[in-house]
Amino acid sequence: MASAKIENPGSLATVAALLRASTRLMREQWLPAGELAARRLTRLRQLLVRAAETPYYGAVIRDAGISDPSTIGMDDLARLPLLDRQILARHGLEAFLTVAPAGLVSVFTSGSTGTPGRFLRSRLEEAEYSARWWRVYAAYGCHMLDAQINLATPNKAVRAGPIALLRRMGILPRIERLASNAPPAEILKRVQAVNPPILTGYAGAIEALAEHVRATDARIHPPRAVFCTAMEVTDQCLELAEQAFRAPAVDVYVTNEFGVIAWSCPVRRDLLHLNDDAFVLEVLDPDGRPVRPGERGELVVTCLGVASMPLIRYRMGDIAAHVPERCECGRGLGLMTRVQGRTAHVIRRPNGALITTPLITTIFNRAGAYGWVRRFQVREQADRSLCFLVDARRQPSGVERDALTQEVQSAVGQDFRAAIEIVDEIPLAPNGKMQFLVPLARTPHEAALV
């Protein structure tokens, strides 16, 4: 291989930062929980000291009565207000920056619940972002030199981080990016041609490909693992992927703002390991108060590794729960459930209880409907009814349809009228993701109560 010249002096520093971060993260995950907690507190204090230099955080830290951020306790974090995209837009990004914006990497969210957001971080911080991905890959026996196919948003810009640099230089193999809404037959041809050890993508695209592999009895070389991202990852998706690809299927909770927040434990596959050496994760009720351990609520994240544009107590809009247990795999990292939906994508019962994707998948499982149901979407109607759209593999028998109808009515019948409608196709959202639940549009005040 011909040697490549690194023209930008900063590039070598970012690659070195990637290697250091990867080494630290591989080692740090095995530390005892108490030692990780101490490191987390130190990193939080360092972050708040930097954040206090900005116009926005300087004001809110003073208003919270925190005179010296370097001495706070973890409980003091709750004295600061929650952050969301509307606050960022109102104040402008400059109010959150601790450094000049020139040279920072721009990161955009997909806008699945509204207007896409823009965030900034340095190339060195981008190295930490990449290193957390490699922590996940390594847990499943993957290596940096493994080829990879990624099924996601088409034409997504590649950020200027160290991994992208190494791929451009030819030191690491390039990722082949395919559109998540491409026909599964086309995707299968590329997978068969490349035989990638790493297959990643939006969970809906992975599930559709797995369906096609099983339906056509296609021959495929098993990857080391299949990593499902970007939406609620259902039991059905993981089971289909493991059957089709004969490889572990991994739920990765990853966002553009923060990178990998949590990922399936190789030992306890039903739970996710939280990268809580890099984040403080709070689980809050609709009034912003902490829920009880094990109770689901909205996830609020403080990122400890990005100081260029600190994001402190940032509302994710995702629903999950902390799991107050230690894992038998030996990692000191905390545990959480899989993400159960988004606050903007749940249906609310009259008493305030939430209907989330796991409830609906449980209904389909109890009815034994996945033998004929390929995909579903539940739409809330203005007349207090729910329309269950079903993309069917085949026409169900009368008995099969009645079984699903009875399970649906049993689960939601006291609060909603429900109807099942078989359709030819359920389109993906513009960002290439599948939205399982479509509630009625709410006012901002109503949405905040969910």
N, C-alpha and C positions, 0 to 999 in steps of 0.2 A: 504494500500500500504506500502510495506517495505521501510524503510528509506535507502537512498543511501549515501555512503561516498564519499566526494569530496577529492581526494588524492592530487590533484595539488592545492597548495595554490592560484595560479593565477586564478583558475576557479571561485572561489567565487567572486573575483573582477570583472570578466567579466560578470557574471550574474547580479551583482549590477549595473555595467555600462549599461547593457541592460535595466534594470528597470528605471534607471535615464534618459537614452536617450529616452525611450518610453514616459515617463511622460512629458519630455520637448517638444518633438515633437508634442504630442497631444495638448499641450497648445499653442505652438509657432505658429502653422498654423493659429490661429485665431487673431494674432496680426495685427495691421494696417500695411499696406505696407511700410509706412515710417519707422516704428520701425524695421521691418524686414530688410530694406535696411541698417539701421545703424548697426545692428548686423552683417549683411553680410560683411560690410566694416571692422569692427573690426576683424572678423574671417579671412578675406583675409590678413590683415596686420600681424596677428599672424602667418598665414601660411607662408608668404613670409619671415618673420624673421627666421623661422625654415629652410625654403628651402635655404636661403642664406648660411647655414652651409655646404651645399653639394658642391662637385666639379663642377657639371654641373650648378646648379642654381646660385651658387656664382659667376661664370664667366658671365652668361648672365645678371644677375642683375647689375653687375658692368658695363658691356658693354652698358646697357640701360641707364646708368647715374643715377641710383637710389642709392643714398648714404645711405639712411635710410629707409628701407622697412616699418618701423613701422609708417611712416607718409604719405604714398602714398595715393592718391585718387583713386577712382574706374577707372577713365579714364586712369590712369597710367599703368594699367594692359596690355593695348594694346601695350605698348612699349616692352614687352617681346615677344620672338619668339614663333611661334606655335610649338607644340610637337606632334610627331607621333611615331609609333612603330619602324620605321627605325632609328630615332634618338636615341631611347632607346637602340636598338640593337647595334648601332655604339659606344655609350659611355659605355654600360654595366650598369647593375642595380646598382652596387656599387656607381656609380657616382650620383645617385638620392636618396640614403638612408641617413636619418638623424640619424639612429640607427643601431646597429649591426644586421645582417640578422637573427642570431640565434633566434628561437622562433617566427618569423613572419609567417603569414599564406600566402601560395602561392595561387595565383588566376590565372587561365588560361582562355583565351578567346577561342571561338570555331574556330577561323580562317576562318570565312565565306568569307573574302575577301583576304585571303592569309595565311601567316604563323601565327599559334596561338601565342598570346602574353602571357607573364608571368609578374605578378605584385605581390607586397608584401604589406601586412598591418598587424598591430598588432591585437591581439585578442580583445583589447578594441575598436579598430576601427571597427572590425567585428561586435561588439555589435551595433554600430551606423547603420551599413548596415542592420542588422536585424530589428532594431527599425523602419526604414523607411518603411519596408514591413508591419509592424504592424500598421503604420499610415494608409496605404491603406486598409488593412483588416478591421480596426475599422470603417472607413468611410462607409463601406457596411455591418455593423452589425455583423462582424465576431469576434471571440474570440480566445485567445491563446489555449484554450483547445479543439478547433474544430479539428476533424480529417480532413485530407487533402490527395487528390490524385493529383500527379503532372505528366504531360505528357511532357517529355523532352528527352534529350540525354540519351540513355541507359548507365548504368555503370558509370555515372558521379560521381566523387569523392565528398564526403561530407566534407566540410571544418570544421576546428576545432574551430567553433565559439560558443557563449553561447547558441544559440538555439539548435544546434546539441548536446551540452552537456546536456541540459535539456531533450531532447528527449531520449538520451541514458540512463539517470537516470530514465526515466519513468514519470517524472513530466509533460511533454508535450507529446501528442500522436505522434507517429512516422509518417512521411510522407511516403505514399506508392508511389514509383516512378515507372512509367511505360514508356516503350519506345514510343516515339512519332510516330514511324513507325510501331508499333504493329497493328495487325488487329483490326479495330473498334469493331468487335463483342467480342473479348477477353477483350478489355478495358471496354466495356459496362457491361460485367459480373462482373468485379471488382467494378465498380461504383455502380451497383445495390446491391452488397454484402456489401459494406462499407457505402453507403449513405453519402458521405462526405459533410459536410457543406461548405468546401472550395474545389473548383476544379480549378486547375491552369494548364497552359501548353502552349506549342508553339501554336500559333494561327492556323497553318495548322492542327495540331492534334485535337485541339478543334473543328475546323470546320468539319473535317472528322467524328468525333464522333457525332456531332450534326446531320450531314447528315444521319448517320446510325440510330440514334434514331428516326428521323422523318420517314425514309423509312420503318422501321420495326414497327412503332407505339409502340415503347417500353415504358413500364412504368418505371418511374424513380422518385425518391424522389427529389424535387427541392433543390439544394444547396442554401446557402445564396447568393452566387455570383460566377461567373465564370470569372477568371482572365486570359486574353490572352496576351502573351508575345512573345518576341524574334524575331520579324520580323514586316513588315508592317501589321497592323491589319486593315482589310478592313471592310467597312460597311456590306458587305455580311456575313462575319464571325460573326460580332456582332449580326446581325439580326437572323441568323440561331441559334446561341447559345441561344439567349433569347427565341426563339420559342421552341427549343428542351428541354431546361432545366427549362423553366419558372422561370428564375432568371435574375438579372442584369448581363450583360456582360461588363467587364471592360477592357479597353486598358491600359496596364502598360508598360511604356517605361523603361526598366530595362536592364542594361548591367553588365557583370561580373566585369568590371573595377570599376564601381561606384555604383552598386545596383540600386535601384529605383530612377530614375531621375524625372519622371513625371507620372501622372495617371489620369484616367477619373474623372472629377468632377461629384459627384452624382446628381447635379442640371443641369449642362450644359454638357451633356454626349458627345457632339461632340468635346469638348475641354479637354485638359489635364492641371491639376494643376502641375506647376513646383515646385519641392522642392528647392526653391531658398533661403531657410535658410541654405541649405547645399551645394549649388552650385552657381557658376557664369556661366550663359549660354550666349554665344555669338552666333550670327547668321551672318555668313560671306559670301561674294561673292567669286568667284574663285580666285580673287586677294588678298584675305585676308582682305578686307575692310567690315565694318558693312553694312548690307543691311538696307533699310528703314523699319520702324515698319510695321509688317504685311506681309512683303515680305519674301519668303522662301529663304533659303541658307543652307550652311553646319553648323552643330552644333559643337561648340568648348566649352569644359567644363573645368572648374577649380573646383576641389573638395576641399571644405573647411574643411572637417572632417577627412582627412587622411594626417598626417604629417610624418609618418614613411617613406613613399615613395611618396612625393608630385607629383601630376599630375596637372600641371598648363598650361592652354590653350591647352588642349589635343584635337586633331582632332578626332571626333567620326566617320566621314564618313557618317553620317545620315543627311537627309534633312527634314527640318521643318521650322516653322515660329513662332516668338513671336506674341502674340496677345495683343496689348496695351490697355487692358481693365481691369477693376476690376470685380470680379465675384459676382453675387448676392447671392451666398451661404454664404458669410460673411468671407470666408478665405482671409487672406492678401497675400497668395501665388500667384505668377504670373501665367499667362496662356500661353499655346502654342498649336499649331495645333498637330494633330497626325503626327507621322513620315510618310513621303511620299516616302521613299525609301532610298537607299544608293548611295553615289556618284559613287561607283564601280558597282552598279546595276541599272543604268539608261541608256536609249538609247538617244543619242544626235542627234537632227535634224541638217541639214547642217548649219542653221543660229545660232546654239549654244543652242537653246531652248531644254529643257529636256522633254522627255517622261517618266513619272513616273507611279507607280502603280495606284494612284487615277484616272489618265486619262483613263487607260485601264478599270478599274472597272466602270467608268462613261459610257464608250462605251457599255459595256455589259448591264448596266442598261437601257440605252436609247433604246437598241435593244430588251429589254425584254427577254434577253437570259438566265438569271439565272433559268428560268423554265426548261431548258434542259442542261445547262452547270454546271458541278460540280466543275471543277478546270481548270485553264488555265496557260499557260506560253508563253511568247513572246520572240522569239529568233531572234536577228539581224543577217542577213546573209551578206557575203562579197559583194554580188551583189546589195546592197542597197535595200534589201527586208526584210520584217518582216514575220516570220512564227508564226502564232497564233496556238499553240498546245492546243487542247480542250479535256479534259477528260469529256465525256458526260454521263449524267444520262440515256439518251435514245437518239435514233436517232432523229435529228430535222426534221421537215417538210421542204419542199423546201422554203416555205414562211419564216419560222424561220431562216433558214440559210441565205437566201437572205437579211433579215433585218439586221443580224449581219454583213454581208459582206458590206452592204451599209454604216453602221455606221463606220466600220473600215476604209473604203476608204475615207469617209468624214473627218475623224480625222487625218489620216496620209498619204492620197493618194498623196498629193503634194510633199511629201518628200521621200516616200518609196512605193514600190509595196508591197502588202500584200496578204497573202494566209492563209486560215483557214484549218487546218488539224485535223481531229478527231482521237484520239489515245486511246489505251486501258488504259494507265496509264502514269502519269507524276511523275517520281521518285523524292523523296525528296533528298536534298543535303546530303552529308555524315554526317553533323552535325545534321541531323534530321529536318531541317527547309525547308520550301518551298521557292524557289526563283522564283518570278513572272516574272522578266525581266532578260534576259541573253544577254548583249551587246557583241559586238566583243571584243576580247582581245585588250587592249591598251598598249602602251608604258607608262612608269612612267610619262613622260612629258605630254602625252595626257590625262592620268587619272587625273593629277593635274589640268587640265583646265576644268574638268567637274564640 
